[in-house]
Amino acid sequence: MPTEFTGGAVVFGMGVPPKPDFWVHQGSPQKPPIHIAFRADDRATVDAFYRAAMAAGGRDNGPPRPRPHYHENYYGAFVLDPDGHNIEACCHLPA
């Protein structure tokens, strides 16, 4: 988004074209840290998310695996970003 519309802040949206459904806005880190979860289409995508996040400097907060305490088919991975936010990718399909 052009900064002339945001008061000079960097703002961008992500999602399936043509409409962003997740927006990021430049500013001070949120305190306390937050938890954001993204739905993945399959377990392979959860695994790829985790590998990419770790390669980019994320900190492990729970590797990809089934999490039956959430529900029978829940499969998720958790990483901490540089600000300490818990970022998750999860799939709700059986293996």
VMD Tcl script that builds the backbone (N, CA, C; Angstrom):
set m [mol new atoms 285]
animate dup $m
set s [atomselect $m all]
$s set {name element resname resid chain x y z} {
  {N N MET 1 A 0.855 -1.168 0.000}
  {CA C MET 1 A 0.000 0.000 0.000}
  {C C MET 1 A 0.900 1.230 0.000}
  {N N PRO 2 A 0.635 2.181 -0.857}
  {CA C PRO 2 A 1.476 3.388 -0.910}
  {C C PRO 2 A 1.483 4.135 0.426}
  {N N THR 3 A 2.670 4.587 0.838}
  {CA C THR 3 A 2.795 5.249 2.138}
  {C C THR 3 A 2.033 6.560 2.219}
  {N N GLU 4 A 1.696 7.170 1.081}
  {CA C GLU 4 A 0.904 8.406 1.153}
  {C C GLU 4 A -0.508 8.146 1.688}
  {N N PHE 5 A -0.948 6.885 1.674}
  {CA C PHE 5 A -2.262 6.536 2.218}
  {C C PHE 5 A -2.192 6.044 3.655}
  {N N THR 6 A -0.964 5.847 4.184}
  {CA C THR 6 A -0.814 5.257 5.517}
  {C C THR 6 A -0.134 6.174 6.520}
  {N N GLY 7 A 0.066 7.422 6.146}
  {CA C GLY 7 A 0.754 8.338 7.040}
  {C C GLY 7 A 2.245 8.052 7.134}
  {N N GLY 8 A 2.801 7.391 6.116}
  {CA C GLY 8 A 4.225 7.104 6.088}
  {C C GLY 8 A 4.611 5.715 6.581}
  {N N ALA 9 A 3.677 4.976 7.171}
  {CA C ALA 9 A 3.979 3.629 7.675}
  {C C ALA 9 A 3.988 2.621 6.538}
  {N N VAL 10 A 4.841 1.614 6.675}
  {CA C VAL 10 A 4.841 0.509 5.716}
  {C C VAL 10 A 3.696 -0.428 6.092}
  {N N VAL 11 A 2.815 -0.687 5.127}
  {CA C VAL 11 A 1.660 -1.564 5.333}
  {C C VAL 11 A 1.545 -2.460 4.115}
  {N N PHE 12 A 1.356 -3.754 4.345}
  {CA C PHE 12 A 1.126 -4.637 3.208}
  {C C PHE 12 A 0.144 -5.725 3.582}
  {N N GLY 13 A -0.554 -6.211 2.568}
  {CA C GLY 13 A -1.542 -7.265 2.759}
  {C C GLY 13 A -1.153 -8.516 2.005}
  {N N MET 14 A -1.479 -9.655 2.579}
  {CA C MET 14 A -1.200 -10.949 1.962}
  {C C MET 14 A -2.489 -11.758 1.918}
  {N N GLY 15 A -2.546 -12.680 0.985}
  {CA C GLY 15 A -3.704 -13.552 0.884}
  {C C GLY 15 A -3.868 -14.062 -0.525}
  {N N VAL 16 A -4.967 -14.709 -0.739}
  {CA C VAL 16 A -5.272 -15.253 -2.060}
  {C C VAL 16 A -5.809 -14.125 -2.924}
  {N N PRO 17 A -5.154 -13.852 -4.071}
  {CA C PRO 17 A -5.634 -12.765 -4.938}
  {C C PRO 17 A -7.087 -12.987 -5.325}
  {N N PRO 18 A -7.843 -11.951 -5.453}
  {CA C PRO 18 A -7.425 -10.552 -5.529}
  {C C PRO 18 A -7.555 -9.802 -4.221}
  {N N LYS 19 A -7.873 -10.464 -3.103}
  {CA C LYS 19 A -8.162 -9.736 -1.872}
  {C C LYS 19 A -7.266 -10.186 -0.725}
  {N N PRO 20 A -6.408 -9.305 -0.215}
  {CA C PRO 20 A -5.613 -9.652 0.967}
  {C C PRO 20 A -6.526 -9.895 2.169}
  {N N ASP 21 A -6.169 -10.886 2.983}
  {CA C ASP 21 A -6.967 -11.132 4.189}
  {C C ASP 21 A -6.110 -11.115 5.449}
  {N N PHE 22 A -4.817 -10.825 5.304}
  {CA C PHE 22 A -3.936 -10.676 6.455}
  {C C PHE 22 A -3.051 -9.467 6.198}
  {N N TRP 23 A -3.135 -8.494 7.089}
  {CA C TRP 23 A -2.418 -7.227 6.902}
  {C C TRP 23 A -1.339 -7.062 7.962}
  {N N VAL 24 A -0.202 -6.500 7.550}
  {CA C VAL 24 A 0.905 -6.207 8.450}
  {C C VAL 24 A 1.157 -4.701 8.378}
  {N N HIS 25 A 1.324 -4.080 9.558}
  {CA C HIS 25 A 1.497 -2.635 9.666}
  {C C HIS 25 A 2.747 -2.339 10.483}
  {N N GLN 26 A 3.622 -1.487 9.956}
  {CA C GLN 26 A 4.833 -1.081 10.657}
  {C C GLN 26 A 4.457 -0.385 11.948}
  {N N GLY 27 A 5.233 -0.666 12.995}
  {CA C GLY 27 A 4.999 -0.002 14.271}
  {C C GLY 27 A 5.787 -0.666 15.377}
  {N N SER 28 A 5.469 -0.329 16.593}
  {CA C SER 28 A 6.132 -0.926 17.749}
  {C C SER 28 A 5.646 -2.359 17.932}
  {N N PRO 29 A 6.536 -3.250 18.404}
  {CA C PRO 29 A 6.107 -4.630 18.649}
  {C C PRO 29 A 4.961 -4.695 19.651}
  {N N GLN 30 A 4.022 -5.574 19.389}
  {CA C GLN 30 A 2.883 -5.799 20.283}
  {C C GLN 30 A 3.385 -6.399 21.590}
  {N N LYS 31 A 2.955 -5.876 22.691}
  {CA C LYS 31 A 3.291 -6.427 24.006}
  {C C LYS 31 A 1.997 -6.649 24.767}
  {N N PRO 32 A 1.748 -7.815 25.318}
  {CA C PRO 32 A 2.589 -9.008 25.220}
  {C C PRO 32 A 2.524 -9.606 23.826}
  {N N PRO 33 A 3.458 -10.531 23.516}
  {CA C PRO 33 A 3.430 -11.174 22.200}
  {C C PRO 33 A 2.095 -11.869 21.941}
  {N N ILE 34 A 1.770 -12.041 20.671}
  {CA C ILE 34 A 0.490 -12.636 20.281}
  {C C ILE 34 A 0.712 -13.976 19.585}
  {N N HIS 35 A -0.378 -14.681 19.371}
  {CA C HIS 35 A -0.366 -15.966 18.659}
  {C C HIS 35 A -1.190 -15.789 17.389}
  {N N ILE 36 A -0.560 -16.108 16.258}
  {CA C ILE 36 A -1.240 -16.029 14.969}
  {C C ILE 36 A -1.171 -17.416 14.336}
  {N N ALA 37 A -2.303 -17.926 13.868}
  {CA C ALA 37 A -2.339 -19.238 13.219}
  {C C ALA 37 A -2.807 -19.087 11.779}
  {N N PHE 38 A -2.115 -19.780 10.883}
  {CA C PHE 38 A -2.474 -19.816 9.474}
  {C C PHE 38 A -2.935 -21.223 9.110}
  {N N ARG 39 A -4.039 -21.327 8.381}
  {CA C ARG 39 A -4.540 -22.617 7.918}
  {C C ARG 39 A -3.730 -23.046 6.707}
  {N N ALA 40 A -3.276 -24.280 6.737}
  {CA C ALA 40 A -2.545 -24.856 5.609}
  {C C ALA 40 A -3.437 -25.880 4.918}
  {N N ASP 41 A -3.207 -26.070 3.634}
  {CA C ASP 41 A -4.015 -27.017 2.868}
  {C C ASP 41 A -3.704 -28.472 3.186}
  {N N ASP 42 A -2.485 -28.745 3.666}
  {CA C ASP 42 A -2.114 -30.131 3.947}
  {C C ASP 42 A -0.917 -30.160 4.893}
  {N N ARG 43 A -0.567 -31.339 5.346}
  {CA C ARG 43 A 0.533 -31.492 6.292}
  {C C ARG 43 A 1.874 -31.116 5.667}
  {N N ALA 44 A 2.045 -31.375 4.382}
  {CA C ALA 44 A 3.296 -31.014 3.718}
  {C C ALA 44 A 3.522 -29.507 3.768}
  {N N THR 45 A 2.461 -28.732 3.682}
  {CA C THR 45 A 2.579 -27.275 3.753}
  {C C THR 45 A 2.973 -26.840 5.160}
  {N N VAL 46 A 2.425 -27.500 6.178}
  {CA C VAL 46 A 2.835 -27.210 7.563}
  {C C VAL 46 A 4.321 -27.496 7.725}
  {N N ASP 47 A 4.771 -28.634 7.215}
  {CA C ASP 47 A 6.183 -28.995 7.304}
  {C C ASP 47 A 7.053 -27.958 6.589}
  {N N ALA 48 A 6.631 -27.519 5.402}
  {CA C ALA 48 A 7.390 -26.525 4.632}
  {C C ALA 48 A 7.438 -25.185 5.366}
  {N N PHE 49 A 6.321 -24.778 5.972}
  {CA C PHE 49 A 6.286 -23.554 6.783}
  {C C PHE 49 A 7.345 -23.615 7.877}
  {N N TYR 50 A 7.375 -24.725 8.597}
  {CA C TYR 50 A 8.301 -24.865 9.712}
  {C C TYR 50 A 9.750 -24.800 9.229}
  {N N ARG 51 A 10.066 -25.532 8.173}
  {CA C ARG 51 A 11.435 -25.523 7.636}
  {C C ARG 51 A 11.837 -24.114 7.197}
  {N N ALA 52 A 10.943 -23.421 6.498}
  {CA C ALA 52 A 11.244 -22.067 6.024}
  {C C ALA 52 A 11.420 -21.103 7.192}
  {N N ALA 53 A 10.577 -21.208 8.190}
  {CA C ALA 53 A 10.677 -20.314 9.354}
  {C C ALA 53 A 11.975 -20.550 10.108}
  {N N MET 54 A 12.347 -21.796 10.280}
  {CA C MET 54 A 13.593 -22.092 10.985}
  {C C MET 54 A 14.795 -21.609 10.171}
  {N N ALA 55 A 14.757 -21.787 8.861}
  {CA C ALA 55 A 15.855 -21.335 7.991}
  {C C ALA 55 A 15.978 -19.819 8.000}
  {N N ALA 56 A 14.867 -19.115 8.243}
  {CA C ALA 56 A 14.865 -17.654 8.257}
  {C C ALA 56 A 15.204 -17.078 9.629}
  {N N GLY 57 A 15.511 -17.947 10.600}
  {CA C GLY 57 A 15.902 -17.461 11.919}
  {C C GLY 57 A 14.833 -17.553 12.981}
  {N N GLY 58 A 13.706 -18.181 12.673}
  {CA C GLY 58 A 12.674 -18.390 13.689}
  {C C GLY 58 A 13.184 -19.337 14.764}
  {N N ARG 59 A 12.552 -19.269 15.923}
  {CA C ARG 59 A 12.914 -20.167 17.025}
  {C C ARG 59 A 11.821 -21.215 17.191}
  {N N ASP 60 A 12.237 -22.452 17.367}
  {CA C ASP 60 A 11.298 -23.556 17.527}
  {C C ASP 60 A 10.403 -23.336 18.746}
  {N N ASN 61 A 9.111 -23.553 18.544}
  {CA C ASN 61 A 8.150 -23.512 19.652}
  {C C ASN 61 A 7.202 -24.698 19.548}
  {N N GLY 62 A 7.605 -25.714 18.795}
  {CA C GLY 62 A 6.806 -26.918 18.620}
  {C C GLY 62 A 6.873 -27.389 17.182}
  {N N PRO 63 A 7.676 -28.427 16.901}
  {CA C PRO 63 A 7.835 -28.896 15.530}
  {C C PRO 63 A 6.543 -29.492 14.974}
  {N N PRO 64 A 6.479 -29.696 13.656}
  {CA C PRO 64 A 5.278 -30.256 13.040}
  {C C PRO 64 A 4.969 -31.645 13.600}
  {N N ARG 65 A 3.719 -31.836 14.016}
  {CA C ARG 65 A 3.282 -33.142 14.510}
  {C C ARG 65 A 1.784 -33.099 14.761}
  {N N PRO 66 A 1.186 -34.277 14.895}
  {CA C PRO 66 A -0.232 -34.312 15.279}
  {C C PRO 66 A -0.390 -33.723 16.686}
  {N N ARG 67 A -1.501 -33.077 16.902}
  {CA C ARG 67 A -1.810 -32.488 18.212}
  {C C ARG 67 A -3.244 -32.885 18.584}
  {N N PRO 68 A -3.407 -34.157 18.946}
  {CA C PRO 68 A -4.758 -34.676 19.196}
  {C C PRO 68 A -5.460 -34.034 20.387}
  {N N HIS 69 A -4.728 -33.331 21.240}
  {CA C HIS 69 A -5.380 -32.631 22.346}
  {C C HIS 69 A -6.221 -31.454 21.839}
  {N N TYR 70 A -5.969 -30.982 20.601}
  {CA C TYR 70 A -6.823 -29.956 19.987}
  {C C TYR 70 A -8.016 -30.621 19.318}
  {N N HIS 71 A -7.764 -31.574 18.441}
  {CA C HIS 71 A -8.784 -32.467 17.893}
  {C C HIS 71 A -8.096 -33.571 17.103}
  {N N GLU 72 A -8.825 -34.595 16.745}
  {CA C GLU 72 A -8.264 -35.824 16.184}
  {C C GLU 72 A -7.336 -35.602 14.986}
  {N N ASN 73 A -7.673 -34.705 14.078}
  {CA C ASN 73 A -6.891 -34.527 12.856}
  {C C ASN 73 A -6.019 -33.270 12.847}
  {N N TYR 74 A -5.847 -32.640 13.991}
  {CA C TYR 74 A -5.071 -31.406 14.059}
  {C C TYR 74 A -3.590 -31.716 13.899}
  {N N TYR 75 A -2.928 -31.015 12.975}
  {CA C TYR 75 A -1.499 -31.162 12.731}
  {C C TYR 75 A -0.940 -29.749 12.656}
  {N N GLY 76 A 0.022 -29.438 13.500}
  {CA C GLY 76 A 0.508 -28.070 13.517}
  {C C GLY 76 A 1.974 -27.951 13.873}
  {N N ALA 77 A 2.510 -26.782 13.586}
  {CA C ALA 77 A 3.880 -26.426 13.932}
  {C C ALA 77 A 3.875 -24.987 14.439}
  {N N PHE 78 A 4.761 -24.700 15.378}
  {CA C PHE 78 A 4.829 -23.390 16.011}
  {C C PHE 78 A 6.262 -22.866 15.991}
  {N N VAL 79 A 6.422 -21.595 15.670}
  {CA C VAL 79 A 7.725 -20.930 15.725}
  {C C VAL 79 A 7.541 -19.567 16.382}
  {N N LEU 80 A 8.602 -19.096 16.987}
  {CA C LEU 80 A 8.602 -17.748 17.557}
  {C C LEU 80 A 9.332 -16.826 16.592}
  {N N ASP 81 A 8.707 -15.693 16.273}
  {CA C ASP 81 A 9.354 -14.728 15.379}
  {C C ASP 81 A 10.340 -13.874 16.194}
  {N N PRO 82 A 11.069 -12.959 15.537}
  {CA C PRO 82 A 12.074 -12.164 16.268}
  {C C PRO 82 A 11.517 -11.341 17.426}
  {N N ASP 83 A 10.217 -11.007 17.388}
  {CA C ASP 83 A 9.604 -10.244 18.472}
  {C C ASP 83 A 8.977 -11.136 19.536}
  {N N GLY 84 A 9.105 -12.459 19.378}
  {CA C GLY 84 A 8.560 -13.392 20.360}
  {C C GLY 84 A 7.126 -13.813 20.107}
  {N N HIS 85 A 6.552 -13.422 18.975}
  {CA C HIS 85 A 5.185 -13.827 18.651}
  {C C HIS 85 A 5.168 -15.300 18.243}
  {N N ASN 86 A 4.142 -16.016 18.660}
  {CA C ASN 86 A 3.979 -17.432 18.352}
  {C C ASN 86 A 3.225 -17.543 17.031}
  {N N ILE 87 A 3.918 -18.000 15.983}
  {CA C ILE 87 A 3.317 -18.122 14.662}
  {C C ILE 87 A 3.111 -19.608 14.381}
  {N N GLU 88 A 1.905 -19.950 13.958}
  {CA C GLU 88 A 1.529 -21.345 13.762}
  {C C GLU 88 A 1.019 -21.571 12.347}
  {N N ALA 89 A 1.309 -22.741 11.821}
  {CA C ALA 89 A 0.644 -23.235 10.618}
  {C C ALA 89 A -0.009 -24.551 11.015}
  {N N CYS 90 A -1.256 -24.758 10.581}
  {CA C CYS 90 A -1.960 -25.962 10.982}
  {C C CYS 90 A -2.845 -26.474 9.860}
  {N N CYS 91 A -3.072 -27.759 9.911}
  {CA C CYS 91 A -3.910 -28.463 8.948}
  {C C CYS 91 A -4.924 -29.270 9.743}
  {N N HIS 92 A -6.131 -29.390 9.234}
  {CA C HIS 92 A -7.191 -30.107 9.945}
  {C C HIS 92 A -7.642 -31.357 9.204}
  {N N LEU 93 A -6.736 -31.957 8.434}
  {CA C LEU 93 A -7.063 -33.134 7.655}
  {C C LEU 93 A -6.299 -34.354 8.162}
  {N N PRO 94 A -6.853 -35.542 8.001}
  {CA C PRO 94 A -6.118 -36.742 8.409}
  {C C PRO 94 A -4.878 -36.945 7.535}
  {N N ALA 95 A -3.951 -37.725 8.054}
  {CA C ALA 95 A -2.696 -38.007 7.328}
  {C C ALA 95 A -2.964 -38.669 6.006}
}
mol reanalyze $m
mol bondsrecalc $m
mol representation Tube
mol addrep $m
